[in-house]
């Protein structure tokens, strides 16, 4: 699968690393507070799906090709988020610790979030269990703050929040496009259907669609949450910094 610029969206090495880390985390540890966040995200996706069904013209993506052609815009949004990340990565080690993260969220004036909520989201998005938050984890955390906390920066913030907001809204739209049942979870049949809608006479090979779904279904329960989806989607799209590196193919 390639985007409009011909760039491959298979970054399997990154996804495989995430899979290996998560096998020992998600299968064994799932505190109640994380299940609560999972449930909140699932309800949010269901609400947004119902809203999109009532106003179908608000759905931006009708086929997988319409998603792929927007990859450059997704990368532009990710680059803006990277600018924020790097600004608060004070020791330039590629990781935000919890104190750097709190300083970041307060500095960009997301003032509706209290310390406990930041701690919970930090743990929830810190999928590898390290003490610091990597860039892809920061994207996810910021997206969840936007979706679940209804928090946006004050007008005095120097962050280009409109661009970041458009990026998060578009990611949600991709998820809703794939969530054919509208139950807040992705099923393999729905993902296969979405991948084949553009050219039903030229269906994707079965092993490709299985691979795509396996990349997302980290806990192997046959359903993909929004959190699982967004991590995989970030890796497929890539960012401005890694889009020029050699691509990996299946």
Phi, psi and omega in degrees: 000132182231156178271187186296337180267006179084007181279135178291144178257011176267102175246069190293328183298318179295314181295321180296321177299317178297318179301313182298319179292321186283336180304321181273354183254302187290328184285337187248328186239123176205075184304157182303321182296330177285324176296325177296317177294321176303314182294321178298317179295318180298315178297320180298316179295322178295317178299316182290327177294316179298319179296321181290328178292323179292329179233075188299336180292347178279351177282118185277338187241123180251335180220166178293331178296325179291337174283312184300323183291344180266002182304319178301323178291323175298318179297324178297317177295319179297324179295322177296320177293323177298322178301318177295314181303311183292329180297327184254001172277080193297327180262007175055039179261007179078014183219139171258122173280176187298323180290320176296321179297314180298319178297320179297308184296322178288324182291325177274008169067041167273076194275356181276359184258130178267173186300319182296320179294321177297316179301315181296315180293324177300311180294320184294321183269348182276077192290336181269358175077007178285170181282347181243165181251122178280171187300314181297325177293325178294320176302312182298314181300315181296324178295318180291325175300315180296317185282317190264330185262355183049041184248128175231149181299152175295160182298339180280351181296141179275355180289142175280069185295324178305319178293316179297317179299315179300323179295313179295319178300320181291322177298317177299319179298322177296316178299316180295325176298320181282333183276078185294330183274342179072029181254013175079005177225148177265133175253155184299320180299322180291320179295317178300315180299316181295319181294336185257357185295324185294318182225079183301336179277348179234066184292147176296141177305145185302323182291333178290312181294324177296319179296315179303315183289321180298324178300326182273325187275077187296320184269004173057040178257007177082004179224144182244121177281168177298322179298313178298317182299313187293325176298315180293319182297319177302318182291322178295315183290317186079184178231173180303325184285326183259357182289344180265355180280160180302135181275153179249138183244159176289000000 
